[in-house]
Amino acid sequence: MPLTVGLTFDLKQDYPQEMSSAADDDCELDSPETIDAIASALEKNGHKVFKLGGGRNLPQTFEIVKPDIVFNISEGLYGRNRESQVPAILEMYQIPYTGSDPLTLSICLDKSMAKKIISYSNIPTPAFKKVEEVDDIYGLDELDFEFPLFIKPCYEGSSKGIRLDSKIKNISALKEKTLQLLGTYRQPVLIEEYLPGPEFTIGVLGNKKPEIVGIMEVRSLNNQNKELIYSYEVKKDWENQVQYLCPPPISPKLESEIKKIAINSYRALECRDVARIDIRLDKHGTPNFLEVNPLPGLMPGYSDLYIMAKAVGINYNVLVNKILSYAIERYPHLRINNCRSLFV
């Protein structure tokens, strides 16, 4: 049974220039090629797709297009609740949609709030401090964390604000970098203990019984023993800087521990349908939660989720329609008999 599917998104080309304060301001937003690829995947499964865009024009659009469900990848533009804006509008209009609800999206974008819930759930995560304003910098002398530390904007994803100098070795550099980030990104800063171990990202799909799509290690390409800082500079030159190992060369025991952390984090933060969890090992080799992206990138050929899905034999069209299918299962009136048998 085909559905009318709305597609909500924000394009890099539409980022307001007056808001720009850093070179990476638009890096979370999508390209027309990604939107076309998602629409094509849904259409190949028999659905009728309308590209709705995002933001303030949606209420007027709903007067013309009445979607059965919305495939949402809108990142929003303003504030720490920006990823929640489109889902909140959809809930107001009682329109079903893919992905996590506004509460989870806001919590996950605020790294400090997410880590509080993770800590409460007894899931390992680096100790941290949130610095909200310039006056708080004077209190950093009393910080009881051991150097090196790691610093990043509190309300960003896609390595926004993370640079090669984000690993901090002394109090002077910490104060200087904190001041810089507060001024550039106009939001609080998260300071956390630096974890020296390898970094992994884990794709998760589903709801009641979430499944691991794959585990991928992100490793320095030029020096396998070098600690990787997965920064904006590295991501821009990823073909020459990093290698993606999927599956990673790890023991079954470590693989099991990483999967457990990922699933427990997904459940603790009440993610829905899809998410990507970042995990890093501490100096003892224990997996620690770093952050979660409940709106993971879906750029065909390049996104982490795509790479992990491809490694286990899930092609792009199937991945997109799996996400839609899990959302459909949450809305009884939309359930389609043998929906998964329609995957192409």
Secondary structure, 3 states (H helix, E strand, C coil): CCCEEEEECCEHHHCCHHHCCCCCCCCCCECHHHHHHHHHHHHHCCCEEEEEECHHHHHHHHCCCCCCEEEECCCCCCCCCHHHHHHHHHHHCCCCECCCCHHHHHHHHCHHHHHHHHHHCCCCCCCEEEECCHHHHHHHHHCCCCCCEEEEECCCCCCCCCCCCCEECCHHHHHHHHHHHHHHHCCCEEEEECCCCCEEEEEEEECCCCEEEEEEEEEECCCCCCCCCCCHHHHHCHHHHEEEECCCCCCHHHHHHHHHHHHHHHHHCCCCEEEEEEEEECCCCCEEEEEEECCCCCCCCCCHHHHHHHHCCCCHHHHHHHHHHHHHHCCHHHCCCCHHHHCC
